[in-house]
Amino acid sequence: MGVKGFVEGGIASIIAGCSTHPLDLLKVRMQLQGETQVPNPAVQTLRPALAFPTSAAPTAVHAPPPPRVGLVTVGVRIVQQEGVAALFSGVSATVLRQTLYSTTRMGLYDILKKKWTDPATGNMPLMSKIGAGLVAGGIGAAVGNPADVAMVRMQADGRLPPAQRRNYKSVLDAITRMSKQEGITSLWRGSSLTVNRAMLVTASQLASYDQIKETILQKGLMKDGLGTHVASSFSAGFVAAVASNPVDVIKTRVMNMKVEPGAAPPYTGALDCALKTVRAEGPMALYKGFIPTISRQGPFTVVLFVTLEQVRKLLKDF
């Protein structure tokens, strides 16, 4: 019973992750807009909010940040500068991430849902659904963090100058090189953010889907079919995007930061990254990439749950 939930969730998650990967890549690129980490020996690389004039470098001038561009412009630039294949940069990491993270969270949520459902009514209270999502999401994120770090770096690599790109060949190459060059602990860089984000996403996404689906069926608005699954899953995707975007922005930046040997890291942690981001770019910077987030989270959640429902039908006799 328990293993079946992991298999069903894993299959649906991998299909959903691969089919929406280009949108996830655009989200990452947009979340990194405004971030300055390109080394320049002539100018000290401080974030604009922390850059103070000094007598030692009176001629140093910080160029204004480039204007922010939208989802379509980012996509067009990537295709023009890096080719169409660049939209699938890091897709191997997505497959591994979904295999580790999503399979774990979907399977655990299914187990907890069955244990915590009231046998008399066959329903599960909303707070229990949220609790199950928090537990399942946190554990799944801890398991899948190495693949998450690799995915973010592979997706963001194309925005760097050619000389500074990491040029990972695959997710296994990324994980191997990170372990050798930065230590095993680098694979869990930003893990606290990953866990927090995963808890928010899983609790909001899975709990919302179940709750909205139950409400639709109980009120007789629609029958249990494709229409109900699509409506419930898209609504759940919107809720998950709103809840998780600020944590997702900070997570992306912490995971993507390049730590030079002997130099202080750009961010000392999640809180430091959040403060520097807000000071330099304003509070709304935490919602950078929201359009691609909802553009990706919506279709991802729809594909995830519609596929999950179909996989459950195929495997119901096993």
GUTORDO-805209 format. One line per field, with one value per residue (C-alpha): x, y, z; residue in three letters. Coordinates in nm, 3 decimals. Example, Ala and Ser with C-alpha at 12.3 -4.5 7.8 and 13.67 -1.06 7.14 Angstrom:
BEGIN
u: c(1.230|1.367)
v: c(-0.450|-0.106)
w: c(0.780|0.714)
residu: c(ala|ser)
// end
This chain:
BEGIN
u: c(0.000|0.274|0.507|0.227|0.182|0.552|0.543|0.229|0.358|0.703|0.571|0.336|0.605|0.869|0.625|0.510|0.865|1.000|0.703|0.727|1.109|1.150|0.912|1.110|1.432|1.276|1.164|1.520|1.669|1.413|1.470|1.842|1.779|1.935|2.187|2.549|2.813|3.039|3.394|3.559|3.911|3.872|3.560|3.480|3.186|2.940|2.567|2.437|2.267|2.595|2.832|2.977|3.222|3.574|3.886|4.074|3.867|3.734|3.692|3.498|3.157|2.884|2.685|2.308|2.143|2.005|1.631|1.420|1.263|0.957|0.896|0.872|1.182|1.386|1.276|1.354|1.700|1.784|1.682|1.873|2.192|2.204|1.976|1.646|1.817|1.915|1.551|1.612|1.942|1.947|1.662|1.864|1.875|1.498|1.447|1.671|1.507|1.158|1.273|1.412|1.208|0.865|0.849|0.926|0.681|0.396|0.445|0.468|0.165|-0.034|0.064|-0.020|-0.345|-0.458|-0.357|-0.519|-0.843|-1.151|-1.269|-1.629|-1.665|-1.383|-1.272|-0.954|-0.968|-0.796|-0.547|-0.449|-0.392|-0.171|0.019|0.073|0.198|0.442|0.592|0.608|0.749|1.022|1.147|1.129|1.329|1.606|1.639|1.637|1.847|2.163|1.964|1.793|2.128|2.255|1.935|1.950|2.316|2.266|1.965|2.148|2.481|2.393|2.352|2.720|3.004|3.157|3.476|3.280|3.038|3.057|2.960|2.831|2.783|2.505|2.353|2.600|2.892|2.753|2.719|3.063|3.242|3.062|3.164|3.529|3.564|3.339|3.295|3.007|2.825|2.781|2.523|2.301|2.363|2.038|1.881|1.696|1.535|1.462|1.295|1.092|0.985|0.897|0.690|0.499|0.454|0.350|0.116|-0.049|-0.045|-0.158|-0.388|-0.550|-0.601|-0.767|-0.979|-1.094|-1.167|-1.371|-1.567|-1.647|-1.771|-1.965|-2.147|-2.216|-2.054|-1.887|-1.849|-1.526|-1.352|-1.099|-1.274|-1.271|-0.907|-0.797|-0.993|-0.871|-0.509|-0.481|-0.629|-0.383|-0.095|-0.191|-0.205|0.134|0.294|0.178|0.294|0.636|0.770|0.961|1.138|1.202|1.380|1.614|1.673|1.768|2.019|2.183|2.217|2.350|2.611|2.969|3.211|3.571|3.851|3.970|3.694|3.388|3.066|2.821|2.565|2.628|2.288|1.921|1.848|2.151|2.043|1.687|1.805|2.053|1.794|1.527|1.771|1.914|1.603|1.303|1.050|0.884|1.212|1.094|0.821|1.058|0.972|0.614|0.464|0.682|0.631|0.254|0.294|0.498|0.327|-0.016|0.063|0.295|0.022|-0.237|-0.011|0.092|-0.256|-0.422|-0.139|-0.159|-0.531|-0.473|-0.181|-0.396|-0.661|-0.400|-0.249|-0.571|-0.560|-0.197)
v: c(0.000|0.245|0.161|0.209|0.571|0.641|0.484|0.672|1.004|0.951|0.879|1.178|1.411|1.318|1.370|1.704|1.820|1.744|1.893|2.226|2.247|2.543|2.752|2.661|2.771|3.107|3.147|3.092|3.339|3.606|3.552|3.620|3.953|4.244|4.024|4.131|3.867|3.909|3.969|4.293|4.358|4.732|4.762|4.596|4.362|4.481|4.486|4.838|4.877|4.807|5.000|5.299|5.550|5.524|5.732|5.424|5.400|5.746|5.670|5.345|5.381|5.122|5.096|5.106|4.765|4.666|4.709|4.410|4.225|4.005|3.637|3.652|3.872|3.642|3.341|3.510|3.616|3.265|3.118|3.385|3.373|3.009|2.820|2.638|2.348|2.590|2.590|2.234|2.305|2.100|1.869|1.570|1.738|1.788|1.416|1.330|1.596|1.469|1.111|1.197|1.491|1.455|1.078|1.101|1.380|1.231|0.887|1.011|1.237|0.941|0.730|1.006|1.082|0.721|0.708|1.039|1.007|0.960|0.603|0.694|0.983|0.905|1.269|1.427|1.764|2.053|2.104|1.738|1.776|2.077|1.890|1.592|1.826|1.998|1.669|1.510|1.822|1.872|1.514|1.508|1.832|1.704|1.395|1.584|1.891|1.783|1.751|2.086|2.267|2.107|2.199|2.567|2.595|2.424|2.643|2.964|2.885|3.044|3.390|3.402|3.518|3.220|3.231|3.199|2.923|2.594|2.397|2.090|1.801|1.637|1.627|1.356|1.570|1.868|1.674|1.514|1.842|2.026|1.755|1.771|2.148|2.279|1.983|1.745|2.009|2.223|1.968|2.079|2.451|2.635|2.319|2.510|2.720|2.415|2.244|2.554|2.606|2.239|2.240|2.547|2.410|2.061|2.179|2.441|2.237|1.892|2.013|2.271|2.016|1.763|2.027|2.200|1.868|1.749|2.077|2.059|1.701|1.757|2.061|1.879|2.151|1.892|1.517|1.337|1.369|1.564|1.900|1.864|1.755|2.049|2.310|2.176|2.142|2.488|2.649|2.453|2.569|2.934|2.894|2.720|2.990|3.274|3.096|2.984|3.257|3.467|3.162|3.039|3.363|3.345|2.973|3.029|3.300|3.113|2.796|2.981|3.195|3.135|3.102|3.182|3.007|3.231|3.488|3.559|3.419|3.676|3.567|3.425|3.259|3.285|3.584|3.774|3.706|3.821|4.144|4.229|4.155|4.374|4.659|4.661|4.587|4.652|4.418|4.322|4.162|3.863|3.817|3.830|3.564|3.534|3.534|3.242|3.082|3.076|3.006|2.701|2.609|2.611|2.376|2.167|2.112|2.039|1.786|1.640|1.569|1.482|1.234|1.109|1.038|0.847|0.649|0.558|0.419|0.215|0.077|0.034|-0.347|-0.375)
w: c(0.000|0.096|-0.195|-0.447|-0.337|-0.394|-0.743|-0.848|-0.715|-0.868|-1.217|-1.213|-1.074|-1.332|-1.619|-1.476|-1.402|-1.749|-1.933|-1.747|-1.720|-1.961|-1.749|-1.437|-1.608|-1.700|-1.338|-1.211|-1.460|-1.365|-0.992|-1.045|-1.221|-1.036|-0.857|-0.900|-0.847|-1.149|-1.019|-1.131|-1.004|-1.051|-0.842|-0.512|-0.562|-0.301|-0.341|-0.417|-0.077|0.104|-0.124|0.056|-0.097|0.047|0.010|-0.111|-0.425|-0.508|-0.877|-0.839|-0.992|-0.973|-1.292|-1.247|-1.260|-1.600|-1.647|-1.549|-1.837|-1.859|-1.915|-2.296|-2.331|-2.109|-2.313|-2.646|-2.526|-2.410|-2.746|-2.940|-2.732|-2.621|-2.858|-2.811|-2.632|-2.352|-2.238|-2.122|-1.943|-1.625|-1.724|-1.599|-1.259|-1.277|-1.334|-1.037|-0.821|-0.896|-0.838|-0.495|-0.369|-0.524|-0.503|-0.131|-0.054|-0.259|-0.109|0.249|0.205|0.073|0.376|0.626|0.445|0.480|0.847|0.943|0.743|0.962|0.886|0.974|0.729|0.488|0.513|0.645|0.828|0.650|0.933|0.913|0.540|0.600|0.871|0.642|0.370|0.604|0.721|0.375|0.210|0.469|0.450|0.070|0.040|0.267|0.049|-0.281|-0.195|-0.388|-0.709|-0.636|-0.603|-0.923|-1.109|-1.006|-1.107|-1.443|-1.521|-1.423|-1.590|-1.923|-1.770|-1.668|-1.896|-2.084|-1.876|-1.550|-1.647|-1.464|-1.776|-1.594|-1.838|-1.638|-1.293|-1.188|-1.313|-1.120|-0.796|-0.835|-0.907|-0.628|-0.381|-0.490|-0.529|-0.252|-0.018|0.046|0.251|-0.062|-0.181|0.106|0.058|0.114|0.256|0.527|0.254|0.043|0.337|0.428|0.067|0.022|0.339|0.216|-0.137|-0.031|0.243|0.020|-0.302|-0.186|0.091|-0.140|-0.416|-0.185|-0.011|-0.332|-0.501|-0.201|-0.193|-0.565|-0.534|-0.211|-0.352|-0.678|-0.889|-1.113|-1.132|-1.046|-1.381|-1.583|-1.534|-1.155|-1.158|-1.375|-1.176|-0.840|-0.949|-1.110|-0.798|-0.584|-0.807|-0.756|-0.378|-0.377|-0.594|-0.368|-0.053|-0.176|-0.409|-0.149|-0.009|-0.363|-0.462|-0.162|-0.215|-0.580|-0.493|-0.207|-0.413|-0.716|-0.536|-0.642|-0.350|-0.446|-0.248|0.034|-0.025|0.184|0.030|-0.114|0.146|0.491|0.499|0.414|0.638|0.509|0.150|0.224|0.389|0.112|-0.155|0.007|0.080|-0.271|-0.476|-0.255|-0.089|-0.417|-0.523|-0.316|-0.576|-0.872|-1.120|-0.989|-1.340|-1.454|-1.114|-1.153|-1.524|-1.429|-1.102|-1.262|-1.553|-1.332|-1.074|-1.343|-1.518|-1.181|-1.049|-1.380|-1.446|-1.088|-1.118|-1.443|-1.299|-1.000|-1.235|-1.422|-1.103|-0.902|-0.935|-0.819)
residu: c(met|gly|val|lys|gly|phe|val|glu|gly|gly|ile|ala|ser|ile|ile|ala|gly|cys|ser|thr|his|pro|leu|asp|leu|leu|lys|val|arg|met|gln|leu|gln|gly|glu|thr|gln|val|pro|asn|pro|ala|val|gln|thr|leu|arg|pro|ala|leu|ala|phe|pro|thr|ser|ala|ala|pro|thr|ala|val|his|ala|pro|pro|pro|pro|arg|val|gly|leu|val|thr|val|gly|val|arg|ile|val|gln|gln|glu|gly|val|ala|ala|leu|phe|ser|gly|val|ser|ala|thr|val|leu|arg|gln|thr|leu|tyr|ser|thr|thr|arg|met|gly|leu|tyr|asp|ile|leu|lys|lys|lys|trp|thr|asp|pro|ala|thr|gly|asn|met|pro|leu|met|ser|lys|ile|gly|ala|gly|leu|val|ala|gly|gly|ile|gly|ala|ala|val|gly|asn|pro|ala|asp|val|ala|met|val|arg|met|gln|ala|asp|gly|arg|leu|pro|pro|ala|gln|arg|arg|asn|tyr|lys|ser|val|leu|asp|ala|ile|thr|arg|met|ser|lys|gln|glu|gly|ile|thr|ser|leu|trp|arg|gly|ser|ser|leu|thr|val|asn|arg|ala|met|leu|val|thr|ala|ser|gln|leu|ala|ser|tyr|asp|gln|ile|lys|glu|thr|ile|leu|gln|lys|gly|leu|met|lys|asp|gly|leu|gly|thr|his|val|ala|ser|ser|phe|ser|ala|gly|phe|val|ala|ala|val|ala|ser|asn|pro|val|asp|val|ile|lys|thr|arg|val|met|asn|met|lys|val|glu|pro|gly|ala|ala|pro|pro|tyr|thr|gly|ala|leu|asp|cys|ala|leu|lys|thr|val|arg|ala|glu|gly|pro|met|ala|leu|tyr|lys|gly|phe|ile|pro|thr|ile|ser|arg|gln|gly|pro|phe|thr|val|val|leu|phe|val|thr|leu|glu|gln|val|arg|lys|leu|leu|lys|asp|phe)
// end
